[in-house]
Amino acid sequence: MNKEKRHQILTRLRDDNPHPETELEYSSPFELLVAVTLSAQATDVGVNKATRKLFPVANTPQAILDLGHDTLRDYIKTIGLFNSKAANVYKMCQILVDEHNSIVPENREALEALPGVGRKTANVVLNTAFGWLKDNEGRYFLAVDTHIQRLANRSGYAKGKTVEQTEQAIIKNTPNKKEFMFNLHHWFILHGRYTCTARKPKCGSCIIEDLCDYKEKTES
């Protein structure tokens, strides 16, 4: 795949969805941080069902602490791995209160130091909640999950055996970064989630099928 094809892929995805948004429901950086933390190995639909009940009751670090660990766990028990996630969110809230004055830090290293927060979660929060494209050292905030990794590798847009390798390959290969990088995460994750699906991609209805290098295309 060459630069021109990549530019066409991004242009088509942008034209199809000029203002993409995360499907997680949130109204503050803290709510998004919690939602993304809960979304690991879970669907956005499932997370939203839980947070629609949780956030009206507790949507700040102190409110979560006041709620108590066991009650927090009850609110999110419909989500996979809810025991470990409840423990992580509760510990996260304690650190935010004690070390960050209850404010979500706008710093990748500080975010990754929070329990349950990895590189992907930090990048989502910085990009989506705070509107950051890259940090002061020029490092882009691009969150890569399984959908994005599958789409990038399958299409030939960028190759990487691990999520981090794929992240770096996408950043390296993306043309006109100022134009496309900010929304690339959303375009790729939505396309991977609903069109370039894992078991049977919907190649026949894909708007970038003719630009994709995937050799086992389907007709549906």
C-alpha atoms as an extended CHARMM CRD file, in Angstrom:
* protein
*
       220  EXT
         1         1  MET       CA              0.0000000000        0.0000000000        0.0000000000  PROA      1               0.0000000000
         2         2  ASN       CA              1.3210000000        3.4240000000       -0.9370000000  PROA      2               0.0000000000
         3         3  LYS       CA              0.8220000000        6.9370000000        0.3830000000  PROA      3               0.0000000000
         4         4  GLU       CA             -1.8630000000        7.7870000000       -2.1590000000  PROA      4               0.0000000000
         5         5  LYS       CA             -3.9920000000        4.7760000000       -1.2150000000  PROA      5               0.0000000000
         6         6  ARG       CA             -3.7050000000        5.6290000000        2.4710000000  PROA      6               0.0000000000
         7         7  HSD       CA             -4.7470000000        9.1920000000        1.7320000000  PROA      7               0.0000000000
         8         8  GLN       CA             -7.7780000000        7.9580000000       -0.1960000000  PROA      8               0.0000000000
         9         9  ILE       CA             -8.7520000000        5.5830000000        2.6270000000  PROA      9               0.0000000000
        10        10  LEU       CA             -8.6970000000        8.3730000000        5.1830000000  PROA      10              0.0000000000
        11        11  THR       CA            -10.4890000000       10.7800000000        2.8570000000  PROA      11              0.0000000000
        12        12  ARG       CA            -13.3330000000        8.3220000000        2.2720000000  PROA      12              0.0000000000
        13        13  LEU       CA            -13.6960000000        7.5020000000        5.9540000000  PROA      13              0.0000000000
        14        14  ARG       CA            -13.7200000000       11.2130000000        6.7790000000  PROA      14              0.0000000000
        15        15  ASP       CA            -16.2620000000       12.0440000000        4.0840000000  PROA      15              0.0000000000
        16        16  ASP       CA            -18.4940000000        9.2420000000        5.3120000000  PROA      16              0.0000000000
        17        17  ASN       CA            -18.2350000000       10.3910000000        8.9500000000  PROA      17              0.0000000000
        18        18  PRO       CA            -16.8560000000       13.9560000000        9.2230000000  PROA      18              0.0000000000
        19        19  HSD       CA            -17.3650000000       14.2610000000       12.9840000000  PROA      19              0.0000000000
        20        20  PRO       CA            -16.8630000000       10.8270000000       14.5520000000  PROA      20              0.0000000000
        21        21  GLU       CA            -17.4140000000       10.3370000000       18.2540000000  PROA      21              0.0000000000
        22        22  THR       CA            -16.8180000000        7.5920000000       20.7670000000  PROA      22              0.0000000000
        23        23  GLU       CA            -19.8220000000        5.3860000000       21.4680000000  PROA      23              0.0000000000
        24        24  LEU       CA            -19.0780000000        5.5090000000       25.1910000000  PROA      24              0.0000000000
        25        25  GLU       CA            -21.3780000000        7.9240000000       26.9980000000  PROA      25              0.0000000000
        26        26  TYR       CA            -19.6950000000       10.5520000000       29.1730000000  PROA      26              0.0000000000
        27        27  SER       CA            -19.9870000000       14.1880000000       30.1930000000  PROA      27              0.0000000000
        28        28  SER       CA            -16.5740000000       14.8450000000       31.7660000000  PROA      28              0.0000000000
        29        29  PRO       CA            -12.9670000000       13.6440000000       31.4630000000  PROA      29              0.0000000000
        30        30  PHE       CA            -13.4270000000       11.6230000000       34.6510000000  PROA      30              0.0000000000
        31        31  GLU       CA            -16.5200000000        9.8670000000       33.3110000000  PROA      31              0.0000000000
        32        32  LEU       CA            -14.6690000000        9.0060000000       30.0990000000  PROA      32              0.0000000000
        33        33  LEU       CA            -11.6700000000        7.7430000000       32.0800000000  PROA      33              0.0000000000
        34        34  VAL       CA            -13.9080000000        5.4280000000       34.0830000000  PROA      34              0.0000000000
        35        35  ALA       CA            -15.8760000000        4.3020000000       31.0250000000  PROA      35              0.0000000000
        36        36  VAL       CA            -12.7730000000        3.4450000000       29.0070000000  PROA      36              0.0000000000
        37        37  THR       CA            -11.2870000000        1.6090000000       31.9870000000  PROA      37              0.0000000000
        38        38  LEU       CA            -14.4720000000       -0.4440000000       32.2590000000  PROA      38              0.0000000000
        39        39  SER       CA            -14.5500000000       -1.1300000000       28.5120000000  PROA      39              0.0000000000
        40        40  ALA       CA            -11.5540000000       -3.4790000000       28.4790000000  PROA      40              0.0000000000
        41        41  GLN       CA            -12.7910000000       -6.8420000000       27.1610000000  PROA      41              0.0000000000
        42        42  ALA       CA            -16.3410000000       -5.4770000000       27.2080000000  PROA      42              0.0000000000
        43        43  THR       CA            -18.6390000000       -3.7680000000       24.7290000000  PROA      43              0.0000000000
        44        44  ASP       CA            -19.4150000000       -0.0570000000       24.7470000000  PROA      44              0.0000000000
        45        45  VAL       CA            -23.1160000000       -0.9740000000       24.8870000000  PROA      45              0.0000000000
        46        46  GLY       CA            -22.5570000000       -2.9850000000       28.0610000000  PROA      46              0.0000000000
        47        47  VAL       CA            -20.4810000000       -0.2480000000       29.6680000000  PROA      47              0.0000000000
        48        48  ASN       CA            -23.0950000000        2.3990000000       28.8520000000  PROA      48              0.0000000000
        49        49  LYS       CA            -25.8330000000        0.3180000000       30.4830000000  PROA      49              0.0000000000
        50        50  ALA       CA            -23.8270000000        0.2300000000       33.7040000000  PROA      50              0.0000000000
        51        51  THR       CA            -22.6480000000        3.8480000000       33.7180000000  PROA      51              0.0000000000
        52        52  ARG       CA            -26.1680000000        5.1600000000       33.0090000000  PROA      52              0.0000000000
        53        53  LYS       CA            -26.9780000000        3.9420000000       36.5170000000  PROA      53              0.0000000000
        54        54  LEU       CA            -23.6100000000        4.7180000000       38.1290000000  PROA      54              0.0000000000
        55        55  PHE       CA            -22.8530000000        8.2520000000       36.9130000000  PROA      55              0.0000000000
        56        56  PRO       CA            -26.1040000000        9.9030000000       38.0910000000  PROA      56              0.0000000000
        57        57  VAL       CA            -25.2090000000        8.6490000000       41.5840000000  PROA      57              0.0000000000
        58        58  ALA       CA            -21.4140000000        9.0680000000       41.5330000000  PROA      58              0.0000000000
        59        59  ASN       CA            -19.4520000000       10.7850000000       38.7830000000  PROA      59              0.0000000000
        60        60  THR       CA            -16.4760000000       12.2830000000       40.6390000000  PROA      60              0.0000000000
        61        61  PRO       CA            -13.5410000000       10.5670000000       42.3490000000  PROA      61              0.0000000000
        62        62  GLN       CA            -14.7720000000       11.5280000000       45.8140000000  PROA      62              0.0000000000
        63        63  ALA       CA            -18.3270000000       10.4420000000       45.0460000000  PROA      63              0.0000000000
        64        64  ILE       CA            -17.0470000000        7.0160000000       43.9920000000  PROA      64              0.0000000000
        65        65  LEU       CA            -15.0800000000        6.7490000000       47.2300000000  PROA      65              0.0000000000
        66        66  ASP       CA            -18.1170000000        7.7970000000       49.2390000000  PROA      66              0.0000000000
        67        67  LEU       CA            -20.1390000000        5.1690000000       47.4090000000  PROA      67              0.0000000000
        68        68  GLY       CA            -17.8040000000        2.4640000000       48.6430000000  PROA      68              0.0000000000
        69        69  HSD       CA            -16.0510000000       -0.3720000000       46.8670000000  PROA      69              0.0000000000
        70        70  ASP       CA            -18.7980000000       -2.9580000000       47.3270000000  PROA      70              0.0000000000
        71        71  THR       CA            -21.5580000000       -0.6620000000       46.0810000000  PROA      71              0.0000000000
        72        72  LEU       CA            -19.4300000000        0.3650000000       43.1070000000  PROA      72              0.0000000000
        73        73  ARG       CA            -18.9480000000       -3.2970000000       42.2920000000  PROA      73              0.0000000000
        74        74  ASP       CA            -22.7100000000       -3.8410000000       42.3710000000  PROA      74              0.0000000000
        75        75  TYR       CA            -23.2370000000       -1.0460000000       39.8320000000  PROA      75              0.0000000000
        76        76  ILE       CA            -20.8200000000       -2.5830000000       37.3380000000  PROA      76              0.0000000000
        77        77  LYS       CA            -21.4300000000       -6.2900000000       37.9830000000  PROA      77              0.0000000000
        78        78  THR       CA            -22.9590000000       -6.7570000000       34.5180000000  PROA      78              0.0000000000
        79        79  ILE       CA            -19.5740000000       -5.9520000000       32.9310000000  PROA      79              0.0000000000
        80        80  GLY       CA            -16.9260000000       -8.6100000000       32.4140000000  PROA      80              0.0000000000
        81        81  LEU       CA            -14.1080000000       -8.7100000000       34.9830000000  PROA      81              0.0000000000
        82        82  PHE       CA            -16.1710000000       -6.4380000000       37.2390000000  PROA      82              0.0000000000
        83        83  ASN       CA            -14.3670000000       -7.4820000000       40.4210000000  PROA      83              0.0000000000
        84        84  SER       CA            -10.9210000000       -6.3770000000       39.2420000000  PROA      84              0.0000000000
        85        85  LYS       CA            -12.3490000000       -3.3380000000       37.4690000000  PROA      85              0.0000000000
        86        86  ALA       CA            -14.1620000000       -2.1770000000       40.6060000000  PROA      86              0.0000000000
        87        87  ALA       CA            -10.9310000000       -2.5190000000       42.5800000000  PROA      87              0.0000000000
        88        88  ASN       CA             -8.9770000000       -0.5650000000       39.9690000000  PROA      88              0.0000000000
        89        89  VAL       CA            -11.5310000000        2.2360000000       39.6460000000  PROA      89              0.0000000000
        90        90  TYR       CA            -11.7560000000        2.5900000000       43.4280000000  PROA      90              0.0000000000
        91        91  LYS       CA             -7.9460000000        2.7590000000       43.7900000000  PROA      91              0.0000000000
        92        92  MET       CA             -7.8080000000        5.1590000000       40.8390000000  PROA      92              0.0000000000
        93        93  CYS       CA            -10.2520000000        7.4920000000       42.5520000000  PROA      93              0.0000000000
        94        94  GLN       CA             -8.2140000000        7.4540000000       45.7530000000  PROA      94              0.0000000000
        95        95  ILE       CA             -5.0820000000        8.4570000000       43.8370000000  PROA      95              0.0000000000
        96        96  LEU       CA             -6.9410000000       11.1880000000       41.9510000000  PROA      96              0.0000000000
        97        97  VAL       CA             -8.1700000000       12.6300000000       45.2480000000  PROA      97              0.0000000000
        98        98  ASP       CA             -4.8560000000       12.2970000000       47.0760000000  PROA      98              0.0000000000
        99        99  GLU       CA             -2.4160000000       13.2590000000       44.3340000000  PROA      99              0.0000000000
       100       100  HSD       CA             -4.3280000000       15.2030000000       41.6650000000  PROA      100             0.0000000000
       101       101  ASN       CA             -6.8990000000       17.2410000000       43.5870000000  PROA      101             0.0000000000
       102       102  SER       CA             -9.6400000000       15.0680000000       42.0220000000  PROA      102             0.0000000000
       103       103  ILE       CA             -8.6720000000       16.2760000000       38.5330000000  PROA      103             0.0000000000
       104       104  VAL       CA             -7.8630000000       13.8880000000       35.7000000000  PROA      104             0.0000000000
       105       105  PRO       CA             -4.2690000000       14.6850000000       34.6500000000  PROA      105             0.0000000000
       106       106  GLU       CA             -3.5650000000       15.7530000000       31.0610000000  PROA      106             0.0000000000
       107       107  ASN       CA             -0.3790000000       13.7180000000       30.9510000000  PROA      107             0.0000000000
       108       108  ARG       CA              0.1230000000       10.2310000000       29.5320000000  PROA      108             0.0000000000
       109       109  GLU       CA              2.6370000000        9.1000000000       32.1440000000  PROA      109             0.0000000000
       110       110  ALA       CA              0.4250000000       10.2890000000       35.0160000000  PROA      110             0.0000000000
       111       111  LEU       CA             -2.6020000000        8.5840000000       33.5130000000  PROA      111             0.0000000000
       112       112  GLU       CA             -0.7450000000        5.3180000000       32.9350000000  PROA      112             0.0000000000
       113       113  ALA       CA              0.3080000000        5.3530000000       36.5870000000  PROA      113             0.0000000000
       114       114  LEU       CA             -3.3490000000        4.9910000000       37.6040000000  PROA      114             0.0000000000
       115       115  PRO       CA             -4.6360000000        1.4640000000       38.3740000000  PROA      115             0.0000000000
       116       116  GLY       CA             -6.3230000000       -0.1400000000       35.3850000000  PROA      116             0.0000000000
       117       117  VAL       CA             -5.1280000000        2.5390000000       32.9640000000  PROA      117             0.0000000000
       118       118  GLY       CA             -2.8930000000        1.4490000000       30.1190000000  PROA      118             0.0000000000
       119       119  ARG       CA             -1.5430000000        3.1810000000       27.0470000000  PROA      119             0.0000000000
       120       120  LYS       CA             -4.7860000000        2.8090000000       25.0810000000  PROA      120             0.0000000000
       121       121  THR       CA             -6.9520000000        4.2800000000       27.8340000000  PROA      121             0.0000000000
       122       122  ALA       CA             -4.5530000000        7.1750000000       28.3730000000  PROA      122             0.0000000000
       123       123  ASN       CA             -4.5100000000        7.9580000000       24.6590000000  PROA      123             0.0000000000
       124       124  VAL       CA             -8.3110000000        7.8740000000       24.4160000000  PROA      124             0.0000000000
       125       125  VAL       CA             -8.7110000000       10.2680000000       27.3470000000  PROA      125             0.0000000000
       126       126  LEU       CA             -6.0660000000       12.6950000000       26.0760000000  PROA      126             0.0000000000
       127       127  ASN       CA             -7.3850000000       12.6590000000       22.5100000000  PROA      127             0.0000000000
       128       128  THR       CA            -11.1420000000       12.4970000000       23.1120000000  PROA      128             0.0000000000
       129       129  ALA       CA            -11.6890000000       14.2380000000       26.4440000000  PROA      129             0.0000000000
       130       130  PHE       CA             -8.9600000000       16.8760000000       26.2030000000  PROA      130             0.0000000000
       131       131  GLY       CA             -8.6160000000       17.2670000000       22.4380000000  PROA      131             0.0000000000
       132       132  TRP       CA             -4.8780000000       16.5930000000       22.3260000000  PROA      132             0.0000000000
       133       133  LEU       CA             -3.3270000000       15.4650000000       19.0320000000  PROA      133             0.0000000000
       134       134  LYS       CA              0.1970000000       15.0240000000       20.4080000000  PROA      134             0.0000000000
       135       135  ASP       CA              2.2820000000       15.9200000000       23.4400000000  PROA      135             0.0000000000
       136       136  ASN       CA              5.0120000000       18.5310000000       23.7900000000  PROA      136             0.0000000000
       137       137  GLU       CA              7.5930000000       16.0250000000       22.5690000000  PROA      137             0.0000000000
       138       138  GLY       CA              5.6330000000       15.4100000000       19.3730000000  PROA      138             0.0000000000
       139       139  ARG       CA              4.2900000000       11.9680000000       20.3680000000  PROA      139             0.0000000000
       140       140  TYR       CA              0.8160000000       11.3660000000       18.9530000000  PROA      140             0.0000000000
       141       141  PHE       CA             -2.0350000000       10.1560000000       21.1130000000  PROA      141             0.0000000000
       142       142  LEU       CA             -3.4050000000        7.2680000000       19.0610000000  PROA      142             0.0000000000
       143       143  ALA       CA             -5.3610000000        4.5770000000       20.8840000000  PROA      143             0.0000000000
       144       144  VAL       CA             -5.1740000000        1.1940000000       19.1600000000  PROA      144             0.0000000000
       145       145  ASP       CA             -7.4650000000       -1.6670000000       20.1400000000  PROA      145             0.0000000000
       146       146  THR       CA             -8.1680000000       -5.0440000000       18.5260000000  PROA      146             0.0000000000
       147       147  HSD       CA            -10.5370000000       -3.5120000000       15.9380000000  PROA      147             0.0000000000
       148       148  ILE       CA             -7.9620000000       -0.9720000000       14.8080000000  PROA      148             0.0000000000
       149       149  GLN       CA             -5.1220000000       -3.4910000000       14.8300000000  PROA      149             0.0000000000
       150       150  ARG       CA             -7.1870000000       -5.8990000000       12.7110000000  PROA      150             0.0000000000
       151       151  LEU       CA             -8.2150000000       -3.2340000000       10.2000000000  PROA      151             0.0000000000
       152       152  ALA       CA             -4.7160000000       -1.7710000000        9.8650000000  PROA      152             0.0000000000
       153       153  ASN       CA             -3.0300000000       -5.1430000000        9.3520000000  PROA      153             0.0000000000
       154       154  ARG       CA             -5.7450000000       -6.7380000000        7.2220000000  PROA      154             0.0000000000
       155       155  SER       CA             -6.0250000000       -3.7910000000        4.8600000000  PROA      155             0.0000000000
       156       156  GLY       CA             -2.2800000000       -3.3080000000        4.5930000000  PROA      156             0.0000000000
       157       157  TYR       CA             -2.5040000000        0.2500000000        5.9220000000  PROA      157             0.0000000000
       158       158  ALA       CA              0.0250000000       -0.5450000000        8.6610000000  PROA      158             0.0000000000
       159       159  LYS       CA              1.6130000000       -3.7470000000        9.9120000000  PROA      159             0.0000000000
       160       160  GLY       CA              2.3690000000       -4.6300000000       13.5170000000  PROA      160             0.0000000000
       161       161  LYS       CA              2.3780000000       -7.8330000000       15.5570000000  PROA      161             0.0000000000
       162       162  THR       CA              1.4850000000       -6.0150000000       18.7720000000  PROA      162             0.0000000000
       163       163  VAL       CA             -0.8750000000       -3.1570000000       19.5110000000  PROA      163             0.0000000000
       164       164  GLU       CA              2.0160000000       -0.7930000000       20.1880000000  PROA      164             0.0000000000
       165       165  GLN       CA              3.8260000000       -1.8220000000       16.9970000000  PROA      165             0.0000000000
       166       166  THR       CA              0.6230000000       -1.2080000000       15.0450000000  PROA      166             0.0000000000
       167       167  GLU       CA              0.2000000000        2.1720000000       16.7390000000  PROA      167             0.0000000000
       168       168  GLN       CA              3.6760000000        3.2640000000       15.6900000000  PROA      168             0.0000000000
       169       169  ALA       CA              3.2140000000        1.8970000000       12.1650000000  PROA      169             0.0000000000
       170       170  ILE       CA             -0.0750000000        3.7770000000       11.7170000000  PROA      170             0.0000000000
       171       171  ILE       CA              1.5140000000        7.0130000000       12.9250000000  PROA      171             0.0000000000
       172       172  LYS       CA              4.5000000000        6.5250000000       10.6180000000  PROA      172             0.0000000000
       173       173  ASN       CA              2.3870000000        5.6800000000        7.5580000000  PROA      173             0.0000000000
       174       174  THR       CA             -0.3820000000        8.2610000000        7.9420000000  PROA      174             0.0000000000
       175       175  PRO       CA             -0.0880000000       11.1090000000        5.4290000000  PROA      175             0.0000000000
       176       176  ASN       CA             -1.1660000000       14.6470000000        6.2270000000  PROA      176             0.0000000000
       177       177  LYS       CA             -1.1370000000       13.9610000000        9.9590000000  PROA      177             0.0000000000
       178       178  LYS       CA             -2.4910000000       17.3830000000       10.8690000000  PROA      178             0.0000000000
       179       179  GLU       CA             -5.5060000000       16.6960000000        8.6830000000  PROA      179             0.0000000000
       180       180  PHE       CA             -6.2580000000       13.0980000000        9.6580000000  PROA      180             0.0000000000
       181       181  MET       CA             -4.6310000000       11.9680000000       12.9180000000  PROA      181             0.0000000000
       182       182  PHE       CA             -7.0490000000       13.5500000000       15.3670000000  PROA      182             0.0000000000
       183       183  ASN       CA            -10.0460000000       11.4720000000       14.2010000000  PROA      183             0.0000000000
       184       184  LEU       CA             -8.2290000000        8.4170000000       12.8520000000  PROA      184             0.0000000000
       185       185  HSD       CA             -8.8660000000        6.3990000000       16.0130000000  PROA      185             0.0000000000
       186       186  HSD       CA            -12.6320000000        6.8420000000       15.7200000000  PROA      186             0.0000000000
       187       187  TRP       CA            -12.7610000000        6.1860000000       11.9650000000  PROA      187             0.0000000000
       188       188  PHE       CA            -10.7690000000        2.9780000000       12.2650000000  PROA      188             0.0000000000
       189       189  ILE       CA            -12.4850000000        1.6080000000       15.3570000000  PROA      189             0.0000000000
       190       190  LEU       CA            -15.9740000000        2.1740000000       13.9390000000  PROA      190             0.0000000000
       191       191  HSD       CA            -15.0310000000        0.6940000000       10.5670000000  PROA      191             0.0000000000
       192       192  GLY       CA            -13.4200000000       -2.2840000000       12.2650000000  PROA      192             0.0000000000
       193       193  ARG       CA            -16.3610000000       -2.7640000000       14.6060000000  PROA      193             0.0000000000
       194       194  TYR       CA            -19.1500000000       -2.6230000000       12.0320000000  PROA      194             0.0000000000
       195       195  THR       CA            -17.6580000000       -3.3270000000        8.5840000000  PROA      195             0.0000000000
       196       196  CYS       CA            -14.2310000000       -4.9680000000        8.7890000000  PROA      196             0.0000000000
       197       197  THR       CA            -15.4400000000       -7.4540000000       11.3830000000  PROA      197             0.0000000000
       198       198  ALA       CA            -13.2770000000      -10.2670000000       12.6810000000  PROA      198             0.0000000000
       199       199  ARG       CA            -15.0500000000      -13.3950000000       11.4560000000  PROA      199             0.0000000000
       200       200  LYS       CA            -16.7000000000      -12.2010000000        8.2450000000  PROA      200             0.0000000000
       201       201  PRO       CA            -15.8070000000       -8.7330000000        7.0120000000  PROA      201             0.0000000000
       202       202  LYS       CA            -18.5040000000       -6.9990000000        4.9680000000  PROA      202             0.0000000000
       203       203  CYS       CA            -16.2350000000       -6.3280000000        2.0320000000  PROA      203             0.0000000000
       204       204  GLY       CA            -19.0710000000       -5.9970000000       -0.4780000000  PROA      204             0.0000000000
       205       205  SER       CA            -20.4470000000       -2.9650000000        1.3440000000  PROA      205             0.0000000000
       206       206  CYS       CA            -17.0710000000       -1.4880000000        2.3580000000  PROA      206             0.0000000000
       207       207  ILE       CA            -16.3080000000        2.0180000000        1.0980000000  PROA      207             0.0000000000
       208       208  ILE       CA            -12.5740000000        1.2720000000        0.9330000000  PROA      208             0.0000000000
       209       209  GLU       CA            -12.7290000000       -2.2530000000       -0.5260000000  PROA      209             0.0000000000
       210       210  ASP       CA            -10.9340000000       -1.3150000000       -3.7380000000  PROA      210             0.0000000000
       211       211  LEU       CA             -8.0720000000        0.2320000000       -1.7450000000  PROA      211             0.0000000000
       212       212  CYS       CA             -7.6760000000       -2.6930000000        0.6680000000  PROA      212             0.0000000000
       213       213  ASP       CA             -4.9750000000       -5.3620000000        0.2660000000  PROA      213             0.0000000000
       214       214  TYR       CA             -6.9490000000       -8.1240000000        2.0410000000  PROA      214             0.0000000000
       215       215  LYS       CA             -6.7530000000      -11.2520000000       -0.1260000000  PROA      215             0.0000000000
       216       216  GLU       CA             -9.7770000000      -13.1110000000        1.2800000000  PROA      216             0.0000000000
       217       217  LYS       CA            -12.5020000000      -10.5600000000        0.5910000000  PROA      217             0.0000000000
       218       218  THR       CA            -16.1410000000      -11.4930000000        0.9980000000  PROA      218             0.0000000000
       219       219  GLU       CA            -19.0770000000      -10.3770000000       -1.1320000000  PROA      219             0.0000000000
       220       220  SER       CA            -21.4800000000       -9.4840000000        1.6590000000  PROA      220             0.0000000000
